[in-house]
C-alpha cells in the first residue's frame, strides 16, 4: 500500500524487485488486499500494473496510538537535534500524524503532549538503574487525564537514617518526564506543584474523576523550571578527585571539569547534590579514584569502608 500510494501504478515485477519477493507472492498479496476491502485494481496493457483507486486514504502508517506516542515523544530527546536533523524530524512526525485516522491522531497527539524525554535530570550525575512497579498505572492516569492515588515514599535523607514510611496521597497528574534515565511525575497536589520520582511510587491507582490539569501546559518549559528550582534549593557539593587518565571514562556521564592532566593522572572537580549523594555515587568507583576534597566526604567514605570491612571479618 505504501509503495502504490507513493509511486502510483506499479507492475507486479517492479513490486517484486522492490520488496525482494516473487511475482507470485505479489499477486497473492494483492488478492489478499482486495479481499480485505482495499481498493487495489489491475490495469492491462503495455503501461498497466496495480494501483489504488484515486482519492483512497487509510492509516498507511499502521501505527497504533501507543506507537505514535513513542515516536512523537522521542522528538523531545536531543538525538535528532544533535545530528542536525531537528527540522527534518519534526516534518517527518507531522507527516506520520497526518496519515493517521482522526480518532487515533487525536488520542496520540494528546497523550504525546503529556510525556517528555530528555537529558538532564534533577541531579548532575550518572543514574543508577531503578525499578518502576507503578509506572503503568501512572502512565494510564497521565494519558487518560484522571486523578491518581499513589503510595509514595519520600527521599530517605542521609545514609543510615531511618527509612521514610510510604504515605498515600491523591494528585492531579500533569505529565511524565524521563530525564537521564529516570522517570518523574509532574503533578499538582492541594493546589501546589509537586515532582515525584516514579521509582518511589510503591503503588498507584487511577481514579474515575478527571484531573484538574491546567490548559496549555508546555511540559518541557515546566520541567526546566522545576529542575532549576530544585537545583537552586540544592546548591550542591564540589568534589575534587584524582584518578589515572585511563579511568577518566568512568566519569564521562558526570558534570566534571578537568583541573590538571599530566598524561598519566588527572585531577577533576565534580558537582553533586550533597554529601550523601556524592558518597553513594563515588563508592562504587573506589579504589580506582582518590577523593582529595572535601574532608567530610573522605571521612564518610573511610567510615563506610571500615564498616564494610568489619562485616566481612
NORUR-V931649 format. One record per residue. N is the residue number from 1. RES is the residue in one small letter. SS is DSSP state (h for helix, s for strand, l for the rest). OMEGA is omega in whole degrees, 0 to 359 (none if undefined). D_CENTER is the distance of its C-alpha to the mean C-alpha in Angstrom with 2 decimals. Layout:
n: (N & N)
res: (RES & RES)
ss: (SS & SS)
omega: (OMEGA & OMEGA)
d_center: (D_CENTER & D_CENTER)
//
This chain:
n: (1 & 2 & 3 & 4 & 5 & 6 & 7 & 8 & 9 & 10 & 11 & 12 & 13 & 14 & 15 & 16 & 17 & 18 & 19 & 20 & 21 & 22 & 23 & 24 & 25 & 26 & 27 & 28 & 29 & 30 & 31 & 32 & 33 & 34 & 35 & 36 & 37 & 38 & 39 & 40 & 41 & 42 & 43 & 44 & 45 & 46 & 47 & 48 & 49 & 50 & 51 & 52 & 53 & 54 & 55 & 56 & 57 & 58 & 59 & 60 & 61 & 62 & 63 & 64 & 65 & 66 & 67 & 68 & 69 & 70 & 71 & 72 & 73 & 74 & 75 & 76 & 77 & 78 & 79 & 80 & 81 & 82 & 83 & 84 & 85 & 86 & 87 & 88 & 89 & 90 & 91 & 92 & 93 & 94 & 95 & 96 & 97 & 98 & 99 & 100 & 101 & 102 & 103 & 104 & 105 & 106 & 107 & 108 & 109 & 110 & 111 & 112 & 113 & 114 & 115 & 116 & 117 & 118 & 119 & 120 & 121 & 122 & 123 & 124 & 125 & 126 & 127 & 128 & 129 & 130 & 131 & 132 & 133 & 134 & 135 & 136 & 137 & 138 & 139 & 140 & 141 & 142 & 143 & 144 & 145 & 146 & 147 & 148 & 149 & 150 & 151 & 152 & 153 & 154 & 155 & 156 & 157 & 158 & 159 & 160 & 161 & 162 & 163 & 164 & 165 & 166 & 167 & 168 & 169 & 170 & 171 & 172 & 173 & 174 & 175 & 176 & 177 & 178 & 179 & 180 & 181 & 182 & 183 & 184 & 185 & 186 & 187 & 188 & 189 & 190 & 191 & 192 & 193 & 194 & 195 & 196 & 197 & 198 & 199 & 200 & 201 & 202 & 203 & 204 & 205 & 206 & 207 & 208 & 209 & 210 & 211 & 212 & 213 & 214 & 215 & 216 & 217 & 218 & 219 & 220 & 221 & 222 & 223 & 224 & 225 & 226 & 227 & 228 & 229 & 230 & 231 & 232 & 233 & 234 & 235 & 236 & 237 & 238 & 239 & 240 & 241 & 242 & 243 & 244 & 245 & 246 & 247 & 248 & 249 & 250 & 251 & 252 & 253 & 254 & 255 & 256 & 257 & 258 & 259 & 260 & 261 & 262 & 263 & 264 & 265 & 266 & 267 & 268 & 269 & 270 & 271 & 272 & 273 & 274 & 275 & 276 & 277 & 278 & 279 & 280 & 281 & 282 & 283 & 284 & 285 & 286 & 287 & 288 & 289 & 290 & 291 & 292 & 293 & 294 & 295 & 296 & 297 & 298 & 299 & 300 & 301 & 302 & 303 & 304 & 305 & 306 & 307 & 308 & 309 & 310 & 311 & 312 & 313)
res: (x & x & x & x & x & x & x & x & x & x & x & x & x & x & x & x & x & x & x & x & x & x & x & x & x & x & x & x & x & x & x & x & x & x & x & x & x & x & x & x & x & x & x & x & x & x & x & x & x & x & x & x & x & x & x & x & x & x & x & x & x & x & x & x & x & x & x & x & x & x & x & x & x & x & x & x & x & x & x & x & x & x & x & x & x & x & x & x & x & x & x & x & x & x & x & x & x & x & x & x & x & x & x & x & x & x & x & x & x & x & x & x & x & x & x & x & x & x & x & x & x & x & x & x & x & x & x & x & x & x & x & x & x & x & x & x & x & x & x & x & x & x & x & x & x & x & x & x & x & x & x & x & x & x & x & x & x & x & x & x & x & x & x & x & x & x & x & x & x & x & x & x & x & x & x & x & x & x & x & x & x & x & x & x & x & x & x & x & x & x & x & x & x & x & x & x & x & x & x & x & x & x & x & x & x & x & x & x & x & x & x & x & x & x & x & x & x & x & x & x & x & x & x & x & x & x & x & x & x & x & x & x & x & x & x & x & x & x & x & x & x & x & x & x & x & x & x & x & x & x & x & x & x & x & x & x & x & x & x & x & x & x & x & x & x & x & x & x & x & x & x & x & x & x & x & x & x & x & x & x & x & x & x & x & x & x & x & x & x & x & x & x & x & x & x & x & x & x & x & x & x & x & x & x & x & x & x & x & x & x & x & x & x)
ss: (l & h & h & h & h & h & h & l & l & s & l & h & h & h & h & h & h & h & h & l & l & l & h & h & h & h & h & h & h & h & h & h & h & h & h & l & l & l & l & s & s & s & s & l & l & l & l & l & s & s & s & s & l & l & l & l & l & l & l & l & l & l & l & l & h & h & h & h & h & h & h & h & h & h & l & l & l & l & h & h & h & h & l & l & l & h & h & h & h & h & h & h & h & h & h & h & h & h & l & l & l & h & h & h & h & h & h & h & h & h & h & h & l & l & s & s & s & s & l & l & l & l & l & l & l & l & l & l & l & l & l & l & l & l & h & h & h & h & h & h & h & h & h & h & l & s & s & s & s & s & s & s & l & l & l & l & l & l & l & l & l & l & l & l & l & l & s & s & s & s & s & s & s & s & s & s & s & s & s & l & l & s & s & s & s & s & s & s & s & l & l & s & s & s & s & s & s & h & h & h & s & s & s & s & s & s & s & s & s & s & l & l & l & l & l & l & l & l & h & h & h & h & h & h & h & h & h & h & h & h & h & h & h & l & l & l & s & s & s & s & s & s & s & s & h & h & h & h & h & h & h & l & l & l & l & s & s & s & s & s & s & l & l & l & s & s & s & s & s & s & s & s & l & l & h & h & h & h & h & h & h & h & h & l & l & l & l & l & s & s & s & s & s & l & h & h & h & h & h & h & h & h & h & h & h & h & h & h & h & h & h & l & l)
omega: (180 & 179 & 182 & 179 & 184 & 188 & 182 & 183 & 178 & 176 & 177 & 180 & 181 & 178 & 181 & 179 & 183 & 185 & 178 & 175 & 178 & 177 & 178 & 177 & 178 & 180 & 180 & 181 & 176 & 178 & 179 & 177 & 179 & 179 & 180 & 177 & 177 & 184 & 174 & 183 & 181 & 174 & 179 & 174 & 186 & 182 & 182 & 180 & 179 & 180 & 174 & 177 & 179 & 178 & 181 & 179 & 177 & 178 & 186 & 180 & 184 & 183 & 168 & 176 & 180 & 178 & 178 & 177 & 180 & 179 & 183 & 180 & 178 & 176 & 177 & 180 & 184 & 188 & 184 & 178 & 180 & 179 & 182 & 184 & 183 & 180 & 180 & 179 & 180 & 179 & 179 & 180 & 178 & 180 & 179 & 181 & 182 & 183 & 182 & 173 & 187 & 183 & 179 & 180 & 180 & 181 & 184 & 183 & 177 & 179 & 182 & 179 & 181 & 180 & 179 & 177 & 182 & 174 & 175 & 179 & 179 & 181 & 186 & 181 & 176 & 185 & 176 & 180 & 179 & 177 & 185 & 184 & 184 & 186 & 182 & 180 & 178 & 179 & 179 & 180 & 180 & 183 & 183 & 177 & 180 & 175 & 187 & 174 & 182 & 169 & 192 & 177 & 182 & 181 & 187 & 180 & 184 & 178 & 180 & 179 & 179 & 181 & 180 & 180 & 180 & 178 & 179 & 177 & 178 & 185 & 176 & 183 & 176 & 180 & 177 & 179 & 170 & 183 & 181 & 174 & 179 & 177 & 177 & 174 & 174 & 187 & 175 & 178 & 182 & 177 & 182 & 176 & 178 & 175 & 183 & 170 & 186 & 179 & 179 & 175 & 185 & 179 & 180 & 180 & 174 & 181 & 183 & 182 & 177 & 179 & 176 & 182 & 180 & 177 & 174 & 181 & 171 & 189 & 181 & 179 & 179 & 180 & 181 & 179 & 180 & 179 & 179 & 176 & 179 & 182 & 177 & 178 & 180 & 186 & 172 & 182 & 177 & 183 & 176 & 184 & 172 & 182 & 174 & 181 & 182 & 175 & 181 & 179 & 179 & 180 & 189 & 182 & 183 & 175 & 184 & 174 & 180 & 180 & 181 & 179 & 181 & 180 & 179 & 177 & 178 & 173 & 181 & 172 & 181 & 181 & 178 & 181 & 179 & 184 & 181 & 178 & 180 & 181 & 183 & 181 & 186 & 182 & 180 & 183 & 178 & 1 & 184 & 177 & 178 & 178 & 182 & 185 & 8 & 183 & 183 & 177 & 176 & 181 & 180 & 179 & 178 & 178 & 179 & 180 & 180 & 180 & 179 & 180 & 182 & 181 & 183 & 181 & none)
d_center: (31.94 & 29.59 & 32.37 & 35.08 & 33.16 & 32.39 & 35.73 & 38.17 & 41.00 & 40.64 & 43.06 & 42.35 & 42.98 & 40.44 & 37.74 & 38.64 & 38.31 & 34.94 & 33.44 & 35.47 & 37.32 & 40.97 & 42.68 & 43.57 & 39.91 & 39.37 & 42.36 & 41.16 & 37.69 & 39.28 & 41.48 & 38.53 & 36.82 & 40.07 & 40.43 & 37.01 & 38.21 & 36.72 & 39.55 & 39.90 & 43.50 & 45.68 & 48.18 & 51.12 & 52.87 & 52.39 & 49.35 & 48.01 & 44.77 & 42.04 & 40.40 & 38.61 & 40.66 & 40.28 & 37.94 & 36.09 & 32.43 & 29.90 & 26.24 & 26.39 & 22.68 & 22.88 & 19.33 & 18.78 & 17.13 & 14.18 & 13.92 & 14.38 & 11.55 & 9.18 & 11.05 & 11.38 & 7.89 & 7.45 & 10.29 & 8.56 & 7.57 & 10.83 & 11.83 & 14.15 & 15.53 & 16.32 & 18.15 & 20.05 & 18.85 & 17.40 & 20.33 & 20.56 & 16.95 & 17.58 & 20.90 & 19.65 & 17.23 & 20.27 & 22.40 & 20.17 & 20.05 & 23.79 & 24.60 & 23.23 & 25.70 & 25.89 & 24.90 & 21.77 & 20.95 & 21.37 & 19.27 & 16.32 & 16.48 & 17.03 & 13.99 & 11.74 & 13.25 & 11.96 & 8.13 & 6.60 & 3.81 & 6.35 & 8.60 & 11.13 & 11.08 & 14.24 & 16.12 & 16.93 & 16.74 & 15.04 & 13.35 & 15.08 & 13.61 & 13.44 & 14.29 & 13.22 & 16.43 & 15.95 & 12.37 & 14.02 & 16.60 & 14.45 & 12.39 & 15.88 & 17.30 & 14.69 & 15.12 & 18.85 & 19.49 & 21.45 & 22.25 & 20.87 & 22.95 & 21.21 & 22.81 & 21.23 & 22.22 & 22.20 & 22.01 & 24.89 & 26.32 & 28.26 & 28.65 & 31.52 & 31.27 & 31.69 & 28.43 & 27.48 & 28.12 & 25.52 & 26.62 & 26.01 & 25.03 & 24.33 & 21.69 & 20.87 & 17.10 & 15.96 & 12.19 & 8.92 & 6.73 & 3.99 & 6.36 & 8.01 & 6.75 & 7.83 & 7.40 & 9.96 & 12.16 & 14.06 & 17.42 & 21.14 & 23.78 & 27.45 & 26.81 & 24.85 & 21.27 & 19.35 & 16.04 & 15.45 & 13.60 & 12.61 & 14.04 & 17.28 & 17.57 & 20.12 & 20.74 & 19.84 & 22.00 & 21.40 & 24.69 & 26.72 & 27.08 & 24.97 & 22.84 & 24.31 & 21.42 & 22.62 & 23.08 & 21.47 & 18.48 & 16.58 & 13.24 & 12.48 & 16.08 & 16.04 & 13.19 & 15.04 & 18.25 & 17.31 & 15.97 & 19.24 & 21.26 & 19.93 & 20.74 & 24.08 & 24.98 & 24.08 & 25.74 & 25.08 & 27.22 & 28.25 & 29.00 & 31.15 & 30.81 & 33.03 & 32.08 & 33.23 & 31.80 & 30.61 & 28.44 & 26.72 & 23.68 & 22.92 & 22.06 & 20.12 & 16.78 & 18.80 & 20.21 & 23.72 & 26.87 & 29.58 & 32.95 & 35.16 & 35.06 & 38.33 & 37.01 & 37.22 & 35.52 & 33.37 & 32.76 & 29.51 & 28.35 & 24.96 & 23.53 & 22.55 & 22.21 & 25.52 & 27.92 & 26.31 & 22.91 & 24.65 & 26.68 & 23.89 & 21.96 & 25.17 & 26.98 & 25.35 & 26.29 & 29.96 & 32.59 & 31.16 & 30.90 & 33.36 & 32.59 & 35.17 & 34.36 & 34.21 & 36.92 & 35.33 & 32.30 & 34.78 & 36.68 & 33.69 & 32.73 & 36.41 & 36.75 & 33.78 & 35.32 & 38.72 & 37.39 & 35.55 & 38.70 & 40.86 & 38.98 & 39.59 & 43.32)
//
